[in-house]
Amino acid sequence: MIKSSISNMKGVLEIMNTKTIKIGKKQFYNVEALSKMLFIPVDTVRKYIREGKIKAIKVGKFYLVSVENLDKFLSGESDK
């Protein structure tokens, strides 16, 4: 049981360490990728997500931002 949990975590960490994740036809960025793309600290990206400036989905303890939501943020179309 513990071995399977560890191997599952390794898979999750590998996925979350990639810059983009494709789910179906949608493409998502993790917080670290957005930080590098926008030249802002990771903490600032997380702050923008908490404030609703960037719309994201939470998968476990990770946030994912779709390309569409990134485009909305960059064009100034945030929810708040």
C-alpha positions in Angstrom: 0.0 0.0 0.0 2.8 2.5 0.9 4.8 1.6 -2.2 1.8 2.2 -4.5 1.2 5.6 -2.7 4.8 6.6 -3.2 4.8 5.6 -6.9 1.5 7.5 -7.4 3.1 10.6 -5.8 6.1 10.4 -8.0 3.8 10.4 -11.1 1.9 13.4 -9.7 5.1 15.3 -9.0 6.4 14.6 -12.5 3.2 15.9 -14.0 3.2 19.0 -11.9 6.9 19.8 -12.7 6.1 20.0 -16.4 5.4 23.5 -17.8 2.1 22.6 -19.5 -0.5 19.9 -18.9 -3.0 18.8 -21.5 -6.3 17.5 -20.3 -8.6 16.6 -23.2 -8.4 19.5 -25.6 -7.5 22.1 -23.0 -3.9 23.1 -22.1 -3.0 24.3 -18.5 0.0 25.9 -16.9 1.2 25.3 -13.4 2.1 28.2 -11.1 5.8 27.8 -11.6 5.4 28.0 -15.4 3.3 31.1 -15.1 5.9 32.7 -12.8 8.6 32.1 -15.4 6.4 33.3 -18.3 5.3 36.5 -16.6 8.6 37.2 -14.9 7.0 37.5 -11.5 7.5 35.5 -8.3 5.6 32.3 -7.7 4.1 33.8 -4.5 2.7 36.7 -6.6 1.0 34.2 -9.0 -0.6 32.4 -6.1 -1.7 35.8 -4.7 -3.4 36.7 -8.0 -5.1 33.3 -8.0 -6.4 33.8 -4.4 -7.6 37.3 -5.2 -9.4 36.1 -8.3 -7.2 38.1 -10.7 -6.2 34.8 -12.4 -8.8 32.1 -12.6 -7.4 28.6 -11.8 -8.6 25.2 -10.8 -7.1 23.4 -7.8 -6.0 19.8 -8.3 -5.0 18.5 -4.9 -2.6 21.1 -3.6 -1.7 22.4 -7.0 -3.2 25.2 -9.1 -3.7 24.9 -12.9 -4.5 27.9 -15.1 -5.9 27.3 -18.6 -4.6 29.1 -21.6 -7.9 30.9 -22.0 -7.8 32.2 -18.4 -4.2 33.3 -18.8 -5.3 35.2 -22.0 -8.1 36.9 -20.0 -5.7 37.9 -17.3 -3.2 39.4 -19.8 -6.0 41.3 -21.6 -7.3 42.7 -18.3 -10.5 40.6 -18.2 -10.3 39.3 -14.6 -13.4 38.4 -12.5 -12.6 41.0 -9.8 
